[in-house]
Amino acid sequence: MKILIIGTYMPRKCGIATFTHDLFSSMEGNTNEVEILAISDGSESSYPREVKKTVRRDEKKDYSSAADWVNDQNYDCCILQHEFGIFGGEAGNFIIDLILKLNVPLITNLHTILQEPSQEEFNVIQKIAMISEKLTIMTKRGVEMMESVYHINPEKISLVPHGVPEFNITREEAKNRLGLEGKKVMLSFGLLGRNKGYEIAIDASSKIKDDDFIYIILGATHPNVLKAEGDIYKNSLIQQAANLKLSGKVFFVDHFVSDEILQTYLKACDIYVTPYPNINQMSSGTLSFALGAGAAVISTPYWYAKDLLENNRGFLFDFNDSDGLARIINNLLKDPKLMQTYKNNAETFGKSMSWSNVGKTHLRLIASIIRPKAKIQEIIKRDSTIKFLNAGKTNNLISS
């Protein structure tokens, strides 16, 4: 099959770009040709070979001309990565100009589902749903909201989890590689911005009794935040740690890291925390990755975390509750058996979300869309041939 994925792409520093690359890698193979149409904000210096076409985010005419290009390439299917903010226009409505003109079956991966959308956000999602053959949603809550808030036919919806990498390093090897031998490591990972709640985790770290405990915040300031206000948020976190006398306890690794380095940090951590302050968070690649790495996961109860951490796969604490977070951390550190139970539960579930499995799921979805259409076309062609032959027989009878 020849497949086109539409979304932001590496070297763009954003979660959707990483997801698009991982999905590309999971589907590319001997029997599948996968290519990329990249949405660009101008920050990308160059793209890898798989990017065959680019669309400038805020140039409306690019979207329409890109659709003409797609229709000329003989793709079997397109997969759209949808996230508010990566497309131009009000609520990203420029993307409708592209997908509305496609003559190719479309699957859309919805990364954010808003419970209280604006009118334009509601309209965009409804139009995407109408044009798409299938919608993939990453959580059960998201599936329910697509039906109750956006009134989408459930037959159009498939539940497909966020993919996670397959880890080829042990926790001991990872700690040795990073110089963290003997440490009990808590980690948060992701581009820094005020919607991450890291100040809560830093405050909780000041209440941890174990002398071997450390907390690592891995990730640079988000490029959009950097443009708007520089490193103000990151510097405020560093100052907070200093005020709480957490030197040697809280560390900042200020880099946009490679997949290999990220996997090393994830495997090295014993505890992973997402202290996000917003209940509407519908997906989190970092939380999925942490489960795959076999960490004991702690999170605020945003929707994705509630779905992912049910059945004793992790712990939830209230929004902005540093005391509650500290209590869970202290309980895990003083009870190694409890810690190991949650690590094992996480790792077992994480394997079911491996990128190889997610890639296969997408390929099955594509096959379910294009094969029935191929059969219909075959029937139409066969019926046309029969009519032609019958017409010929009639003519023969007339001439005889």
C-alpha positions in Angstrom: 0.0 0.0 0.0 1.1 3.6 -0.6 0.2 5.7 2.4 0.6 9.5 3.1 0.7 10.9 6.6 -0.2 14.5 7.1 1.2 16.3 10.2 4.1 18.2 11.6 7.4 16.4 11.3 11.0 16.2 12.5 13.1 18.2 12.9 10.1 20.2 14.3 10.3 20.2 18.1 6.7 19.2 19.0 4.9 16.1 20.2 2.9 15.7 17.0 6.1 15.8 14.9 7.5 13.0 17.1 4.2 11.0 16.9 4.1 11.4 13.1 7.7 10.1 12.8 7.0 7.1 15.1 3.9 6.2 13.2 5.8 6.5 9.9 8.5 4.1 11.3 5.9 1.6 12.6 4.2 1.3 9.2 7.1 1.6 6.7 8.3 -1.8 5.3 8.7 -4.0 2.3 5.0 -4.2 1.6 4.2 -0.5 2.4 5.4 2.7 1.0 4.8 5.5 3.5 5.5 9.2 2.8 4.9 12.5 4.7 3.2 15.8 3.9 4.6 18.1 6.5 2.9 21.2 8.0 5.7 23.8 8.5 5.9 26.8 10.7 9.2 27.9 9.2 11.4 26.6 12.1 12.5 23.5 10.2 15.9 23.8 8.6 15.5 20.7 6.4 13.4 17.6 6.2 14.4 13.9 5.8 13.8 12.1 2.5 10.3 10.7 3.4 8.9 14.3 3.4 7.6 14.7 -0.2 5.6 17.9 0.2 5.3 20.8 2.7 2.5 23.2 3.5 3.2 26.5 5.1 1.0 26.7 8.2 -0.5 30.1 7.7 -0.7 30.2 3.8 -4.3 29.2 3.0 -3.5 28.7 -0.7 -0.9 26.0 0.2 -3.6 23.7 1.6 -5.7 23.7 -1.6 -2.7 23.2 -3.9 -1.4 20.4 -1.7 -4.7 18.5 -2.1 -4.2 18.7 -5.9 -0.7 17.3 -5.5 -2.0 14.4 -3.2 -4.6 13.4 -5.7 -1.9 13.0 -8.4 0.3 10.7 -6.4 -1.8 7.5 -6.4 -2.0 7.1 -2.6 -4.2 4.3 -1.2 -4.9 6.2 2.0 -4.1 9.4 3.9 -3.7 9.6 7.7 -4.2 13.1 9.2 -2.7 14.0 12.5 -5.1 16.6 14.0 -4.2 18.9 16.9 -5.5 22.4 17.5 -2.6 24.9 16.9 -0.7 23.1 14.1 -2.8 24.3 11.2 -3.6 27.9 10.1 -6.9 29.7 10.3 -9.5 30.1 13.1 -9.3 26.8 15.1 -7.0 25.5 12.4 -9.8 25.5 9.8 -7.3 25.8 6.8 -6.9 22.0 7.0 -10.5 21.6 5.8 -9.5 23.2 2.5 -7.0 20.3 2.0 -9.0 17.3 3.1 -12.3 18.4 1.4 -10.6 18.2 -2.0 -9.0 14.7 -1.5 -10.0 11.9 -3.8 -8.2 9.5 -1.4 -9.7 7.7 1.7 -8.8 9.6 4.9 -8.2 8.4 8.5 -7.8 11.1 11.1 -5.9 10.6 14.4 -7.5 13.1 16.9 -5.0 14.1 19.5 -7.1 16.6 21.5 -10.9 16.4 22.1 -12.4 19.4 23.9 -15.4 18.9 26.2 -16.4 22.6 25.7 -15.3 23.6 22.2 -15.9 27.0 20.7 -18.3 27.0 17.8 -15.5 27.0 15.3 -13.6 24.2 17.1 -16.9 22.2 17.1 -17.4 22.9 13.4 -13.8 21.9 12.5 -14.1 18.5 14.3 -17.5 17.8 12.8 -16.3 18.6 9.2 -13.2 16.4 9.8 -15.4 13.6 11.0 -17.7 13.9 8.1 -14.9 13.8 5.5 -12.9 11.0 7.3 -13.6 7.3 6.7 -12.4 6.6 10.2 -11.4 8.5 13.3 -8.9 7.1 15.8 -9.2 8.1 19.5 -6.6 7.3 22.2 -8.9 7.0 25.2 -12.3 5.5 26.2 -13.2 9.0 27.5 -12.4 10.5 24.1 -14.6 8.0 22.4 -17.5 8.8 24.7 -17.0 12.5 24.1 -17.0 12.2 20.3 -20.5 10.6 20.6 -21.9 12.9 23.4 -20.4 16.3 22.5 -19.8 16.0 18.8 -22.6 13.6 17.9 -20.3 11.4 15.8 -21.5 7.9 14.6 -19.6 5.4 16.8 -19.1 3.2 13.8 -16.7 5.8 12.5 -14.5 5.6 15.6 -11.7 3.3 16.6 -9.9 3.2 19.9 -6.2 3.1 19.2 -3.7 3.8 22.1 -0.7 6.1 21.8 2.2 4.1 20.7 5.3 3.4 22.9 8.8 2.4 21.9 10.3 -1.0 22.6 13.0 -0.6 25.2 16.3 -2.5 24.6 18.0 -1.5 27.8 17.6 -2.6 31.5 17.0 -0.2 34.4 20.5 -1.0 35.8 22.2 -0.4 32.5 20.3 2.9 32.1 21.3 4.1 35.5 24.9 3.2 35.0 25.0 5.0 31.7 23.6 8.2 33.3 25.7 8.0 36.5 22.6 7.4 38.6 23.7 4.2 40.4 22.2 3.9 43.9 19.7 6.7 43.2 15.9 6.5 43.4 14.9 8.5 40.4 11.7 10.4 39.7 11.4 11.8 36.2 9.2 14.2 34.2 9.7 14.7 30.5 8.4 17.2 28.0 8.8 20.6 26.5 8.5 23.2 29.3 5.5 25.5 29.6 3.1 26.7 32.3 0.6 23.9 31.5 2.9 21.2 32.9 2.6 21.8 36.6 6.2 21.0 37.4 6.2 23.5 40.3 3.9 21.1 42.1 6.4 18.2 41.7 9.3 20.4 42.9 7.3 21.4 46.0 6.6 17.7 46.6 10.3 16.9 46.3 11.0 19.1 49.3 8.9 16.7 51.4 10.6 13.5 50.4 12.5 11.8 53.3 14.7 9.3 51.4 18.3 10.7 51.0 18.8 8.8 47.8 15.8 10.4 46.0 16.3 12.8 43.1 13.9 14.4 40.7 14.9 15.1 37.0 13.0 17.4 34.7 14.0 16.5 31.2 13.2 18.9 28.3 13.9 22.3 26.9 11.4 25.2 26.9 8.7 24.8 24.2 9.7 26.7 21.1 6.4 28.7 21.1 6.9 29.6 24.7 10.5 30.5 24.0 9.3 32.9 21.3 6.7 34.5 23.5 8.4 34.9 26.8 11.9 33.2 26.7 12.9 31.0 29.6 10.9 32.8 32.3 9.0 29.6 33.3 12.1 27.4 33.4 14.0 30.0 35.4 11.1 30.3 37.9 11.4 26.5 38.5 15.1 26.7 39.0 14.6 29.6 41.5 11.9 27.6 43.3 14.2 24.6 43.7 16.9 26.9 45.0 14.5 28.6 47.5 13.6 25.1 48.8 17.2 24.1 49.2 16.9 21.3 46.7 20.4 21.5 45.3 21.5 17.9 44.6 17.9 16.7 44.6 16.3 18.4 41.6 18.0 18.5 38.3 17.1 20.2 35.0 18.3 18.6 31.7 17.6 21.5 29.3 17.6 19.6 25.9 15.3 18.4 23.2 16.7 14.8 23.5 17.0 12.1 20.9 14.8 8.9 21.1 17.8 6.9 22.4 18.6 9.3 25.2 14.9 9.7 26.1 14.6 5.9 26.4 17.7 5.8 28.6 16.2 8.3 31.0 12.8 6.6 31.0 14.4 3.2 31.8 16.6 4.8 34.5 13.6 6.3 36.4 11.8 4.4 39.2 8.9 6.9 39.4 7.4 9.0 36.6 5.2 11.9 37.3 2.9 14.1 35.2 1.5 16.8 37.4 -0.5 18.5 34.7 -3.1 21.1 36.0 -5.7 20.7 33.2 -8.3 18.0 33.3 -8.9 18.3 29.5 -5.6 16.7 28.6 -6.8 14.0 26.2 -3.4 12.3 25.5 0.1 12.2 26.7 2.9 10.4 24.8 5.2 10.8 27.8 2.8 9.0 30.2 2.4 6.2 27.6 6.2 6.0 27.3 6.7 5.8 31.0 4.3 2.8 31.2 6.2 1.1 28.4 9.5 1.7 30.3 8.0 0.0 33.4 8.0 3.0 35.8 5.8 3.4 38.8 3.6 6.2 37.4 1.9 9.0 39.4 -0.3 11.6 37.8 -3.0 14.2 38.3 -6.5 12.9 37.2 -6.7 14.4 33.7 -8.7 12.3 31.4 -6.0 10.4 29.6 -4.3 9.5 32.9 -7.5 8.2 34.5 -8.0 5.9 31.5 -4.4 4.8 31.3 -3.7 4.2 35.0 -6.9 2.3 35.9 -6.6 -1.3 37.2 -3.6 -0.5 39.5 -1.3 0.6 36.6 -0.5 3.8 38.5 -1.5 6.4 41.1 -3.6 9.5 40.9 -3.3 12.6 43.1 -5.5 15.8 43.1 -4.6 18.8 40.9 -2.2 21.2 42.6 -1.8 18.9 45.6 1.9 18.7 46.4 1.2 17.1 49.8 -0.8 14.3 48.1 2.0 13.7 45.6 4.7 13.6 48.3 2.7 11.1 50.3 2.5 8.7 47.4 6.2 9.1 46.6 7.2 8.4 50.3 5.0 5.3 50.4 6.6 3.9 47.2 10.1 4.6 48.4 9.6 2.9 51.8 7.8 -0.1 50.3 10.0 -1.7 47.5 7.4 -4.5 47.0 4.7 -2.0 46.3 7.0 -0.1 43.9 7.8 -3.3 42.0 4.2 -4.3 41.7 3.3 -1.0 40.0 6.4 -1.2 37.8 5.4 -4.7 36.7 1.8 -3.7 36.0 2.9 -0.7 34.0 5.4 -2.7 31.9 2.9 -5.5 31.1 0.3 -3.0 29.9 2.9 -0.9 28.0 3.8 -3.9 25.8 0.3 -3.9 24.4 0.8 -0.3 23.2 4.1 -0.9 21.4 4.5 1.1 18.2 4.7 -2.1 16.2 1.3 -3.1 17.4 -0.1 0.4 16.8 1.4 0.4 13.3 -0.3 -2.9 12.5 -3.6 -1.6 13.8 -3.4 1.4 11.4 -2.6 -0.9 8.5 -5.6 -3.1 9.4 -7.8 0.0 9.5 -6.5 1.1 6.0 -7.1 -2.4 4.6 -10.7 -2.4 6.0 -11.3 0.9 4.1 -9.7 0.3 0.8 -10.6 -3.4 0.2 -14.4 -3.0 0.3 -14.0 -0.1 -2.2 -11.8 -2.2 -4.4 -14.4 -5.0 -4.4 -17.2 -2.5 -5.3 -15.1 -1.2 -8.2 -14.4 -4.8 -9.3 -18.2 -5.5 -9.3 -18.9 -2.3 -11.2 -16.2 -3.3 -13.8 -17.5 -6.9 -14.0 -21.2 -5.7 -14.4 -20.1 -3.3 -17.1 -18.3 -6.1 -19.0 -21.4 -8.3 -18.7 -23.6 -5.6 -20.0 -21.2 -5.1 -22.9 -21.2 -8.8 -23.7 -24.9 -9.1 -23.5 -25.3 -6.1 -25.8 -23.0 -7.9 -28.2 -25.1 -11.0 -28.1 -28.3 -9.0 -28.7 -26.6 -7.3 -31.7 -25.6 -10.8 -33.1 -29.2 -12.0 -32.8 -30.5 -8.9 -34.6 -27.9 -9.3 -37.5 -28.7 -13.0 -37.8 
